[in-house]
Amino acid sequence: MMPVEIQAVRRPTKHGGQAAGDPSMPTRYIVHANDPTTNQRTTKVFEAENAGDAEKMGQRLGLSVLAVEVDPASLGTTIPTPSIPPVSSRQLGPESQVWLGTPSPWVNFWWYSSCLLVIPAIVLSLIFPPFGYASLILVLTIPVALWKYLVLRSTKYTLTTQRLRLESGVLTKSLDEVELYRVKDTQLHQTVVDRTLGIGSVLVLSSDETMPHINLAKVPDPVGLREKLRAAVEQVRLARGVREIDITENRI
C-alpha cells in the first residue's frame, strides 16, 4: 500500500476546537503526485480551503501533482478514488529494441592476417629448414585467432527504449545494463584508421554506481549510434520527468 502522509493546519475555534460541518474551516484533500527525488508515486493529505490551495501545498514540497480529491473521511461520505494509471504504462510504453550490434571484425584483423601467412610459412620452412620455428609460431596463432573470433561473436550491444545492455562471455555469460535515464553523457573516439573503416568507439557515462562507464568498442557507424542513443535518452527523461543536475562543490 502506498504511504499516506498527513500535513494539516487547523484553525482553532473560540473554544479551542474545530466546529464540525463549518464550511469556513479547511477541508482535507488527498493529493496524488510523483516525487522527483525518488521517482515514485506518493499520496499526501493536506487541509486547505480548496483544491487549488492543496495543489499549491504539494508543489511547494517539490511534488509533481497528478490529481487532487476531497478526502471522503472529512465529509463523512464515500467518494470514488480517481483511477490514475501507473507512470510506466502511462508514459514510457512497452520496451522495444532500437539498435543491436557487435564489435567490428576489423578488431581482429592482424590475428586473421597471421592465419593467412601460415601456409606460405610452412612451404618456406620445407624449402629452408631454418624457417621451421617461425612457421611453428604462426601455427600457434590459429587457436588464438579462433578464440578472438568467439569472443567477438559473443559480445553484443543492445539499445532499447529504456535500457542499454552489454552481453559478453564465451564460456561464462555476463550481462550488464544501465537505465537510459541515468545516462549523463556520451563520447565518440575514432582514430584515423577507424574513420577510414567506418568504425569507432562510443563511451557512455552514467550515474549508475555499478556501471559508470560503458565502452561500445569498435562498432560500425558510431556517429549514427550516438545519435540514436541521445534521442532514446531524451525520450526516457521526458517520459519520466527526470533531469540531470550536476552539483559542483566549491572548496576554499
N, C-alpha and C positions, 0 to 999 in steps of 0.2 A: 504494500500500500504506500502511496506517495505521502511524504511527510507534510503536515499542515502546520504552519507557524501562525500564531495569532498575535497581531500587534494592534492594540486597542488604545484609544484615548477617549476616556469617558468624561462627560460633563456632569458634575455633581448638581443635584437639586438643592433646594433650600434646606432640606433635612439631611443632606449628605449622601443621598442615594440617587438612583435613576428611576424616573417615572415610567411605568410600563405603558406602552402604547402612545407615548408622546411623540407626535410627528416631528417636533423640532429637534429631537435628540438624534444622534448619529445612528445609522443602521449598519449592521455587519455585512460586508461584501466579500465574496470569495474571488480572488484574483488568480487566474491561471496564467503562467508565464514560463519563459525559458530563462535559465540562469546562465549568462555568457561565461562566467568563471568556471563552471563545471560542465557546461554544455548539456544540461539535463533539465527535464521538466520539473517544475516546482509549483506548489499551491500555497498561497498565503491568505490570511483573513485580516481585513482591516475594518475599523469602524470609521465611517465617513458620512458626510451629509448626502452624497450622491455617488453614482458610479464613476463619474469623471474624477472626483477627488480621490477615490480609491485607486483608479488607474494611475494618477499622478504620484500617489504614495509608492506604488510599485516601481514606477520609473525612477523615482529618487533613489531607490535601492539598487539601481542598475539593471533592473529586470526588463526583459522584452515581453510586454503584456500581450497575451493572446485573446483572453476573454475575461469579462467581469460579470458576476451574477450575484444576486441577493442571497445571503445565507438563509435557507429555509428555517433554521432554528431561531433566528431573530424575529421572524414573523409568525412563528407557530404554525406555518403551513408547509406543504411539500411542493417544491418546485423542481421539475426535472432538470438534471445536470446536462448542460450542452455537450454534445459529442464532438470532441476535438481529436482528429487523427494524430497518430504519433508523428514525430518530426521525420523519421526515416521514410515512412510511406508518403508523407505529405509533401516532402521537398526533394529528397535525394532520388527516389525512384529505384527501380531494380538495378543491380550492378551488372554491367556489361563490359566486355573486353574492347579496349581501344587500340592496343598495339601488342604484338608478340614478336620477339626476336631473339637472336643468339649472337655471340661474337662472330666477327667475320673470319672465314677460313684463312685470310691473309695473315692472321696472327701466327700461324704455324708454317709460314712459307718456307723458312730456312730448313725446318725439320723435314718437310716434304721434299725439298730440293735435294737434301742429303741422301734421301732414299733413292732418288733417281740416279745418283752417282755410284750406287753400289755395283751395278752390272759392269760399267766401264772399269771400275777399280778392280773387280775380280779378274776381268780379262787382262788388265795391265799387270796384275800380280802373277798371272800364269806366264806371261812373256818375260817379265822382270821379277823374279822371286823376291828381291829386296822390298818390293811394294806390298808383300803379303800382309804385313802388320797393319798397314794403312787401310787395306781392304777390310780387315777384321774389325777395325774401329768403325768403319762406315756401316758394316753389317749390324753392329750393336745399336745404331741409330734407328733401325727399323722398329723394334719394340717401343722405343721412346716416342717415336712419331705416332705410333698406333695409340699409345696412351694419351698423348696430347690431343689426338683426334677424338677419343672417347670423352675426355674432359670437356672439350669444346661442344660436343653434341649434347652433353648432359647439362650444360649451362643455359638456362632460359630466363629471359626477362619478360615480365608480363605487366602491362599497364591497363588498369580497368578504370571505370568511372569513379572509383572510391579508393583504390589501393595501388601501390607499386610493389610487385612481388619479384623476388630473386630466388631461383631454384638452381642448385648446383650439387655435384657429387656423383661419382660413378658407382662405387660400391655402397657408400652411405649417403643417403639423400639429406640435403639441408635446405630448409625453406625459411627465408627471411622476408618480411614485408613491412611496409610503413604506410600509415594512413595519409592520403593526399593532403588533408587539411593541416598536417604537421610539416609539410614541405616548406622550407623557408626560401631556398634559392637553388639555382642550377648553374653549372659552369661547363663550358664546352672546351675541350682540349683536342687540338689537331696539329700534327706535325706536317711537314712538307710532303712526306710520303703518304700520310693519311689523306691529305687533301687530293693528292693525285689518284688514290684508290677509292675515294668517296666514302671513307670511313672516319670514325673519330670516337672519342670517349665523352660521355656526359656524366658529370659528377653532381649528385643530388645531395643537398644539405638539408637536414631536417631537425626538428626539435625533439625527436624521439631519442631518449637516452640510450636505448639499446641499439639503435641504428642511426647514429648521427650522420654517417656518410654512406652513400650507396654509389658505387662506381659502375656504370654501364659501359664496359670497356669495349672499344673497337667495334661499334655497331654500325651498320650501313645507314646512310642518310642521318647523321646525328643532329643536323640542324632541324630537319623535319620532326624528329623525335622530341627534341627540346620544345618545339612549339606545341606539339600535342600534349606534352606533359604540363606546360604552362597553362594551356586552355583548360585541361582537366582539373588542375589545382584551383583555378579561379572559379570554376563552376561549383566545386565542392564547397569552397569557402562561402560563396553567395548562398548556397542552399542551406548551409549550417549556420550562417550568420557569424562566421569566425573571421577574425582578422589578426594578423601577426603584429605584435608590439615588441620592439626591441628596447630594452631598458639598459641605459648606459650609466654605470656608476662612476661618478667623478670623485677622485681622491685628491686630497690636498697634500 
